[in-house]
Structures are given as C-alpha cells and as structure tokens.
C-alpha cells in the first residue's frame, strides 16, 4: 500500500511540473517586471512630468519659456494628452433596445 501512495505522490508531482517547463523560468510570460523605487518621492514632488524629461524640472521650465513654435513635439503632445486625461470627453449611455423587458 505504501508503494501505491508513493506512486500517487510522484504522479501528482510529475503532473504539476509538466504544467510549465523548467526552461520557461519562474515568472509569468508577457507581464513586464515593474521596478519599485521606494525612495522616488521622498521630497514630496508630485508634479507630473513627461517621461522624456526624466524628472528634470529645469528642462520643463526652460521649455515653457520658449515660444510654442520652438517647443519640441514630445512636450506639446504631453501637454495635450495631459489635458485630455484631466478633462475626459464623456458621452451619455443610451438604453439598448434589446434590453427592454416586455
């Protein structure tokens, strides 16, 4: 009877290990690893900055002083997208004619 138990345990282990091959790694595929920087906001700077600025507030200040014709395209895009995120355009939801109960 103990040989049967050992055989069942080994079968369960083999089935569980067969779900993911050893060479595929331990982390899920397709999910990017996110860096967690716990010290990023220790000075209380919560200003949203574009990724291209890499946290350089002086660069943003210089770009704001430039005329709009000379500002880089990524900065103008960031300003427009940020404005859209703050004031999203919403539409009223219509009642579906198929959802009416008769």
PyMOL commands that set and color helices and strands:
alter all, ss='L'
color gray80, all
select helices_A, chain A and resi 2-17+22-24+51-53+57-65+68-70+73-86+97-99
alter helices_A, ss='H'
color red, helices_A
deselect
rebuild
show_as cartoon
